[in-house]
Amino acid sequence: MSVDIKTGFQPLFERLLVLPDTVEKKTETGIILSVDARKRPNTGTVISVGHAVPNNSGCPVKAGDKVLYQRYSGLDVTWDGVGYHLVIANDLLAIINKDQDTQFELKENA
């Protein structure tokens, strides 16, 4: 019997558990990207929040929020074959509030 990550994994202090968004495996023209060529995701959905996040960091994030975080921050965690990302609240850059019709794209500076 498997324990759900929401009940079996609680981040400590100012850490958040995030389910990263999926990374495109093909380009728009159909070229299949290798694992090395894919960019690491930096957006995802918060699964759980450490007990000190609202108190110490003043961060208003809660479970279910879609967030933007620094690309190479945190720690990768695998639970029942699903990849998650454990980040510190200070590594969050934004809470993303958009509806289905809003187009959202991140572009990095070269």
Secondary structure as the mmCIF struct_conf table of DSSP 4:
data_model
#
loop_
_struct_conf.conf_type_id
_struct_conf.id
_struct_conf.beg_label_comp_id
_struct_conf.beg_label_asym_id
_struct_conf.beg_label_seq_id
_struct_conf.end_label_comp_id
_struct_conf.end_label_asym_id
_struct_conf.end_label_seq_id
HELX_LH_PP_P HELX_LH_PP_P1 SER A 2 ASP A 4
HELX_RH_AL_P HELX_RH_AL_P1 ILE A 5 GLY A 8
TURN_TY1_P TURN_TY1_P1 PHE A 13 GLU A 14
STRN STRN1 ARG A 15 PRO A 20
HELX_LH_PP_P HELX_LH_PP_P2 ASP A 21 GLU A 24
BEND BEND1 LYS A 25 LYS A 25
STRN STRN2 LYS A 26 LYS A 26
TURN_TY1_P TURN_TY1_P2 GLU A 28 THR A 29
HELX_LH_PP_P HELX_LH_PP_P3 ILE A 31 ILE A 31
STRN STRN3 ILE A 32 ILE A 32
HELX_LH_PP_P HELX_LH_PP_P4 LEU A 33 SER A 34
TURN_TY1_P TURN_TY1_P3 VAL A 35 ALA A 37
BEND BEND2 ARG A 38 ARG A 38
HELX_LH_PP_P HELX_LH_PP_P5 LYS A 39 PRO A 41
STRN STRN4 THR A 43 VAL A 49
TURN_TY1_P TURN_TY1_P4 HIS A 51 ALA A 52
HELX_RH_PI_P HELX_RH_PI_P1 VAL A 53 SER A 57
TURN_TY1_P TURN_TY1_P5 ALA A 63 GLY A 64
STRN STRN5 LYS A 66 TYR A 69
TURN_TY1_P TURN_TY1_P6 ARG A 71 TYR A 72
BEND BEND3 GLY A 74 GLY A 74
STRN STRN6 LEU A 75 TRP A 79
TURN_TY1_P TURN_TY1_P7 ASP A 80 GLY A 81
STRN STRN7 VAL A 82 ILE A 88
HELX_RH_3T_P HELX_RH_3T_P1 ALA A 89 ASP A 91
STRN STRN8 LEU A 92 ILE A 96
TURN_TY1_P TURN_TY1_P8 GLN A 100 ASP A 101
#
